[in-house]
Amino acid sequence: MLKKLTCVAIDDEFIALKIITSLIDQTGFLTLLGSYQSAVEGTNAIIELEPDIVFLDVQMPEISGLDIIKSLNKKPEIILITSQVKYAVEAFEFNVTDYLVKPIESYARFMNAVTKAKDNIALKEKNVTGSDAVFMKIDFLLTKVQFESILYVEGYGDYIKVHTTDKTHVVYYKLSSIEDKLPKDLFMRVHRSYLVQINKIDNIDQNSLVIGDNVVPVSAKYKPELLNKIEML
């Protein structure tokens, strides 16, 4: 039986919101948890209900859709609703799933966006305990990154840099979110802005560590745990 995916819809325009909720109701594998004309109420619903998919208007009076995306620690699949394509192009910098242009008249176009979200969710669910890789959305594609290849991860607020043995990936994900997906026996935080793979460390100094040609800062808060883990290897 096909798994039902949960949804939240947020749009300050009543008619646009009714159209989206009607399309959701027509789609057998989608379940609507709530629809909101208030951006604040909608944001709270995303945090509390943790839906699989969010249909999100860009231009709203209280908070813009893009600001809502920036505020989320745990990002669901986001399908933007906009009357201007320029906003959708900007939002792709935050790795949204797809966008729908108002007025939304094509069920086929709606299904295309929803299918992308469904496929992304299916791939994410492969990241189960005991796996040897994590899927990350890189250049609009969910890409498998092997744990073994990751040297360290830098946090920059709304995005991270994942440094691997062959390249650096920029991913619109918070450091705390990727920390939850990495195995604790291999990775640890050594600074509020850095995660490292313990097995890749070459040496440790007073306030830093070295991985290959890279120097990573180590804060006093995390150093005791780091030294303890090193001794256990």
N, C-alpha and C positions, 0 to 999 in steps of 0.2 A: 504494500500500500504506500502511495506517494506521501512523503512527509509534508505536513502543512507548514508553511512559512508564515510567521507573524509579521504584521505591518502596522505602521503608524503613518498617518497623512497629516501634513501641516501646510496650510495655505490660508492667508487672510481673506481671500476672495471666496465668497460662499459658493458661487456657481462652479468655479474651478475645483473646489474641494468636493462638491457633489459629484462631479464627473469622475474624479479619481476614485472616490469611494465606490461608485457604481462599477467601474472597471475592475476594482479589487473583488467586489462581490460576484462578478461574472467569472472569476478565475478560481477554479476548483482547489488549487493547492495553496491559495492565499487566505489568511484569516486576519481581518481588521481588528486590531486591539483598541483603536481610538482615532478620531479625527479632530483636528484643532485649528481654529482660526487665530488663536493667540499663539505667537511664537514662544512666549515664556512658558505657557502651559504645555505646549508641544515638546519643548526641550526637557522639561521635567518628566514628561511621559517617556521620552527616550531613555532617560537615566533610570527611571523606576521600572519600566516594563521590559527594557532590553529587547526590542523587536529585532527580527532578522533583517527587515527592510524598512527604510524610511523614505517616503515620498515628500520632498521638501521644496517649498517655494523659495526663490532667491530673494525677491524684493518684498519685505514686510516691514511695517512701521516700528515695531518694538525692537526686533533683532533681525539682521539679515540672515538668510540661509547660510551664507558663507561663514558668518561669525559663529553660528551654531555649530557648524562642522569643526571650526577651530577649537571650540570649547569642549568637545567630547574627548574623553580619555579612551573610551571603548567605542570604536566606530562600527556601526552596522553597515550593510550595503545601502548606499544612498543614491536615490534616483531624483535628480533635480527637476523642478517644474519651473519654467521661465518663459517670459514673453520675448526675451532678447538672448540670442545665441551667444553674444559676447560674454555674458555671465557664465554660461555653461563652459566655455573655453577656459575661463579663469578658474573655474571650480575643478577642472581636470587636474590642476596642479595639486589638489588634495585627494586625488585618486578616487573621485566619485565613480559609481558604476556606470551611469548613463544619464541622459537628460531627455526631458519631454518638453516640446515647445507648445505653448498655449496659442490658440485653443486646441486641446487634445481631442482629435476627431478620429484617430485611427487605432482600433483595438490591436491591429497587427504590430504597430509601432510600440504600443504599450507592452505587448507580449514579448517583443524583442528585448526591451529593457529588463523586464522581469526575468526572462530566461538567462540573461547575463548574470543577474544577481543570484539566481538559483544555482547556476554552474559555479560561481565563485564560492558560495556557501558550501557546496559539495566538496570542493577542493580543500577548503579550510578544515573541514571535518576529518580530513585525512591526517591532520596534525595531531595524532593521538599519542598518549604516553608510550614510550618505547620506540617511536619512530626515530629516524636518523636525519631528519630534515624539517624545515619549516617553510611554509609558503608565504611569500611576501608580494605585495602588489608593486611591481617595478615597471615603469613605463607603460602603465595601464594594463599590464598582464600579471596574473598570479604566477609567480616564478618560484620553483623549488630551490632553496638554498640549503646545502648540506651543512649540518652542524660542524663537521670536521673542517670545513673551509673558512669558518668565521674566526677572525683574529680578535677583533673587539668592535664595540658599538659605541658611537658618540651620540649624545642627545642634544638637540638644538630646539627645545620647546615643542613645536608642532611637528617636527620631523627628526629623523635620525640618519646617520651615516653608518652603514654596515660595511666594515672593512674586512674583505676576505683575502684569501691567498692570491687571487688573480685580479680583483677589481674592487672598487668602492661603489656601493649602491646607495642612492638617496631614496628614502622611503618616508612617506607622510604617515608617521606612526609615532606615538609618544614612547619614550624610553621605558616607562613603567609597564606599558602594554606588551612590548616585545620581551621584557624581562620575564613576564608571566608565561611566555611561550617557549622559552629556552630551558633546557634541563638544568636543574640546580646543582647537579653533581659535576657539570662541565663549565658552567658560567657563573660569575658572580659580579655584583656591583662593587667597584673599588673607589668610586667617586660619584657625586650626585649626577654627573653627566657622562659617566663611562661604565660600560660592562665589558668584561674581558673573558676570554676562554682561558681557564687556569692552565691547561696543558700547553698553551702557546707561549707562556711567560718564559723569557730567557734569564732575566735577573731582576731583583728588587732593590731599590735604593731607599733612602730615608723618606722621600715624599713622592716617589714615582716608581714605575716599573718599565721594563723594555720588552717589546715583542718585535723581533726582527729589527727593522730600522726605525721603529715607532716608539716614542716615549709617551707613556700614559700617566697622568697624575694619580696619586693615591692619597686619599684623605685620611686623617687620623681616626675618623669614625669607623672606617671599614678595614683598616690595616690589621688589627688583631685577628679578625675572622679570616682575612687573606692568609696571614702567616700560619694560622691553625690549619687551613686547608692545604697549604703547601707542605706542611710537615706530615700530613696524612697521605700524601702521594707516594 
